[in-house]
């Protein structure tokens, strides 16, 4: 939440031209967002610290977008932003859990049960693909419908 407020206050996107909203390709969007989710989860091998940086950065971007967009266009952002950010949040939780389990493995020589991490990662992938579908199909309809 602090990241969203920080993005709102800095507002690097002073003028955002909403007339250029076009159809975005599903495959390109899904692959980009899945790459981000993969980086977030793999950040767990570094105790989740890179994942927290990515989460803070994404929160700042959300805050800047909310500030730059007119309030009437917020539903078009929320339509795909909610599942996308939820997927990235779940990936961050998986990353932090991976970091915790690796730490316990090294310090206490505990075995790692990979199933919960895999389950969280699959949930993050599902939410990310869902968000890409919404972004490519519904967001342009919602955005152009409110103009």
N, C-alpha and C positions, 0 to 999 in steps of 0.2 A: 504494500500500500504506500509505503514511503517513496518507493521508486515512481509510482504513478504521480504522486504529488510533486516530486522533483521534476519530472518531465513536464507537468502542467506549468510549473513556475518558470522553467528555463525556456520552453517554447521556441525551439529553433525553427519550427515550421510555421512561420508567421503567416504566410499566405499559401494556402493549399488550393490549387485549381481543381475543383470537383467536376468541371465540365469534361475532363479527360478520363472519367471512369468508363472503362471498357470491360469486355469479357476477358477474364484471365484464364489461361489454360489449366485444366485440372492436373495433368501430369507434372508440369513444371512446378506448380504450386505445391503439390503433394511431395514431390522429391525434395524441394527446398526445405519445407517444414520437417520432413522426416530426417533430413540431414541435421537440422538443428536439434531434434529430439535425440538423435544418435550421439551428437556431441555432448548434450546434457547428460545422458546416461553414462557415457564413457568418462565424464568428469569425475565419476565416483572413484575411479582408480587413483585420482589425486585428492581423495577425501572429500570430494564434492565441492571444492572451492571454485573451480571454473564454472560449475553449474550455478552457483549462487551469483556469480558475476553476470552470467547470461540471463538469469532470472531478473536481476536488478535492471539490466539493460532493456529487456523486453518490457518491464514495467514503466521505465522512462519513455520508451517509444509509445506505449499506450497512452500515457499522460499527454505527450506532445500531440498525438493524433486527436485526442479528445478536445484539446485546447484549440487546435487548428481547424477542426471540422465545425461546421455549423451544427447546433444541437438537433436540427431536423434530420441530419444525416447519421446521427449516432446509432439508430437501429440497424443501418446497413453495416456498420462496423461491428456492432454487438452480435449480429447474426452469425458471423464466422469467428469473431474474436473470442467469444466465450468458450466454445469447444477447443479452439486452438490454444488459448492460454491455459485452459484446464489440462490439456494434454501435456503442455510444457511443465505445468506444476507437478503432475503425476511423474513425469520424467525426472524432475528435480528431486522429488521424494525418493524415487528409485536410486538416483545417484547418491544421495546422502546416506541411504540405507546400505548401498554397496560400499561406500567409504567406511561406514561404521563396522560392517561385517569384515572387511579386509583388515581394519585396525584390530578387531577382536581376534582375527585369525593369527595375526603377527604377534600380538601381545599375549593372548591367552591360549593360543593354539587350538582354537575352536574350529570345527568343521563349518563350512559355508553351505547353507541350504539355498540353492539358486532359484527354487520355484517361486518364492514370493517376488524376487527381483524380476524374473521373467514375466510373471503375471502383471506387475506394475508396468513393465516396458510394453507389453502387448496392449494394455489399456491406453497407454500414451500414444501408441501407434494408431489404434482405432480412432481415438479422439482427433488425432492429427489428420487422418485421411478423411474423416467426417467433416472437419473444418475446411479442408481443401475442396471437398465437394460442394459445401455450402458457399464457399467463397467464389467458386467458378460458376455456379449456377444461380444461386439465389441473391447474393450480394449485389450484382449489377441490376437485377430486377428491382430490388428494394431501393437501391440508390437512385435509379432513374425514375422510379415511381413517385418519389417524394419531392422531385425537383419542380 
